[in-house]
Amino acid sequence: MATKLILDCDTILIAAGQAPDLSFLEEGGNDIDQFRPGWPKVDPLTLMTTAKGVFVAGDLAHGTRLLIDAVASGKKAARSVYQYVTGRALHPETLMSFVRLDRYQRERGYERIRRVELSTATPRERLQEPTGQVEKCLTSNEAMREASRCLDCGVTPVFDGNRCILCGGCADVCPTLCLKIIPLSALKPTPDIAELLGSELGDDPNLEENSAILKDEDRCIRCALCVERCPADAIAMHTGYALFDRNDALIDANAEILAGGLVPGDLAPGTGVIDVVGRVLEQLRSFDGHVVESESSVF
């Protein structure tokens, strides 16, 4: 038997969930099958529904996930739409332009800086102003401190195999143990590795006498200690910019961004960013292909 419970309270918060509204399909959408009401059947590779030429993305494609998943599925659906309409596939590749960052350094102890928590309004303040903002903004100093915790994933150490003397100093000094030097014979053979070894070492290379440096991107904190430790100047910190091929509008826009000051302010004095971009753009315009997107990298 149902009972009614009455509680005294100061504030009532309504927690309302969300779900897709596909009621419009009742009028002419019978060719879109649904595995349960409100959720259409979707090809996981193309994101096309059972109706030819009808694609979905976001929650409709894969259920509730993160914002970045929704953005990724939108790009995936856009590529599928392009191929469906034009018959031509878009290959997700990126040509990266890298710029060396000399004298790159991080704040002392930055990897140990604790997260700055947002202050919030007190319950009394919330009751006095129910429509007011609960989470307050960071102060200028707090915002700068929080920003200093960023690992700056766009910056990464780049290794020059022609200069490396295999001393192991970089692996020894790494605070997160993200570097490892191993003989090539320890690598699992793949067609890509075989092609790379053939181009660098020729046919039938001695895998025991040659080595590789492995880097765990999930562990790297961009401290640049490996750069400082290297006695042969074989390691340098670089930052990369994604460029596009064969699309002059995108190329010119990207060049304007790079040349217009939206590059890191700590680039080495005299670094010819405009000259570098100009040379890269000339190379790009000589390529054949369609629009290039940024899901894999070509170095």
ChimeraX attribute file (.defattr): number of C-alpha atoms within 10 A of each C-alpha:
attribute: neighborCount
match mode: 1-to-1
recipient: residues
	/A:1	2
	/A:2	4
	/A:3	4
	/A:4	5
	/A:5	5
	/A:6	5
	/A:7	5
	/A:8	5
	/A:9	6
	/A:10	6
	/A:11	10
	/A:12	6
	/A:13	5
	/A:14	6
	/A:15	6
	/A:16	5
	/A:17	5
	/A:18	7
	/A:19	11
	/A:20	11
	/A:21	11
	/A:22	13
	/A:23	10
	/A:24	8
	/A:25	12
	/A:26	8
	/A:27	7
	/A:28	8
	/A:29	12
	/A:30	11
	/A:31	11
	/A:32	18
	/A:33	15
	/A:34	14
	/A:35	10
	/A:36	8
	/A:37	11
	/A:38	14
	/A:39	19
	/A:40	18
	/A:41	19
	/A:42	23
	/A:43	13
	/A:44	11
	/A:45	9
	/A:46	18
	/A:47	25
	/A:48	23
	/A:49	20
	/A:50	17
	/A:51	14
	/A:52	10
	/A:53	11
	/A:54	13
	/A:55	20
	/A:56	21
	/A:57	21
	/A:58	20
	/A:59	17
	/A:60	20
	/A:61	22
	/A:62	16
	/A:63	13
	/A:64	13
	/A:65	10
	/A:66	10
	/A:67	11
	/A:68	10
	/A:69	15
	/A:70	19
	/A:71	13
	/A:72	14
	/A:73	21
	/A:74	18
	/A:75	14
	/A:76	17
	/A:77	22
	/A:78	18
	/A:79	20
	/A:80	22
	/A:81	19
	/A:82	13
	/A:83	14
	/A:84	15
	/A:85	10
	/A:86	9
	/A:87	10
	/A:88	12
	/A:89	14
	/A:90	16
	/A:91	15
	/A:92	14
	/A:93	17
	/A:94	20
	/A:95	20
	/A:96	18
	/A:97	17
	/A:98	18
	/A:99	20
	/A:100	18
	/A:101	20
	/A:102	14
	/A:103	13
	/A:104	18
	/A:105	14
	/A:106	16
	/A:107	10
	/A:108	9
	/A:109	9
	/A:110	16
	/A:111	15
	/A:112	8
	/A:113	13
	/A:114	10
	/A:115	11
	/A:116	13
	/A:117	10
	/A:118	12
	/A:119	11
	/A:120	13
	/A:121	14
	/A:122	11
	/A:123	13
	/A:124	9
	/A:125	13
	/A:126	15
	/A:127	13
	/A:128	10
	/A:129	12
	/A:130	12
	/A:131	8
	/A:132	12
	/A:133	12
	/A:134	16
	/A:135	12
	/A:136	11
	/A:137	12
	/A:138	15
	/A:139	10
	/A:140	9
	/A:141	9
	/A:142	15
	/A:143	12
	/A:144	11
	/A:145	17
	/A:146	17
	/A:147	13
	/A:148	15
	/A:149	18
	/A:150	12
	/A:151	15
	/A:152	13
	/A:153	12
	/A:154	10
	/A:155	19
	/A:156	20
	/A:157	21
	/A:158	15
	/A:159	16
	/A:160	12
	/A:161	13
	/A:162	7
	/A:163	12
	/A:164	16
	/A:165	12
	/A:166	17
	/A:167	12
	/A:168	16
	/A:169	16
	/A:170	24
	/A:171	21
	/A:172	14
	/A:173	17
	/A:174	19
	/A:175	15
	/A:176	14
	/A:177	14
	/A:178	16
	/A:179	21
	/A:180	15
	/A:181	15
	/A:182	15
	/A:183	14
	/A:184	19
	/A:185	14
	/A:186	11
	/A:187	13
	/A:188	7
	/A:189	10
	/A:190	9
	/A:191	8
	/A:192	9
	/A:193	13
	/A:194	13
	/A:195	13
	/A:196	12
	/A:197	16
	/A:198	13
	/A:199	10
	/A:200	10
	/A:201	13
	/A:202	11
	/A:203	11
	/A:204	9
	/A:205	13
	/A:206	13
	/A:207	15
	/A:208	11
	/A:209	9
	/A:210	13
	/A:211	17
	/A:212	16
	/A:213	17
	/A:214	13
	/A:215	15
	/A:216	11
	/A:217	12
	/A:218	9
	/A:219	13
	/A:220	19
	/A:221	20
	/A:222	21
	/A:223	23
	/A:224	22
	/A:225	17
	/A:226	25
	/A:227	22
	/A:228	17
	/A:229	17
	/A:230	19
	/A:231	15
	/A:232	13
	/A:233	14
	/A:234	17
	/A:235	21
	/A:236	20
	/A:237	22
	/A:238	18
	/A:239	20
	/A:240	14
	/A:241	15
	/A:242	15
	/A:243	22
	/A:244	23
	/A:245	22
	/A:246	18
	/A:247	14
	/A:248	13
	/A:249	10
	/A:250	14
	/A:251	20
	/A:252	15
	/A:253	12
	/A:254	18
	/A:255	18
	/A:256	14
	/A:257	12
	/A:258	16
	/A:259	17
	/A:260	10
	/A:261	10
	/A:262	9
	/A:263	14
	/A:264	10
	/A:265	8
	/A:266	11
	/A:267	18
	/A:268	14
	/A:269	9
	/A:270	6
	/A:271	13
	/A:272	13
	/A:273	17
	/A:274	14
	/A:275	11
	/A:276	14
	/A:277	22
	/A:278	15
	/A:279	11
	/A:280	17
	/A:281	21
	/A:282	11
	/A:283	12
	/A:284	18
	/A:285	14
	/A:286	10
	/A:287	10
	/A:288	9
	/A:289	11
	/A:290	14
	/A:291	16
	/A:292	19
	/A:293	19
	/A:294	14
	/A:295	10
	/A:296	13
	/A:297	12
	/A:298	8
	/A:299	8
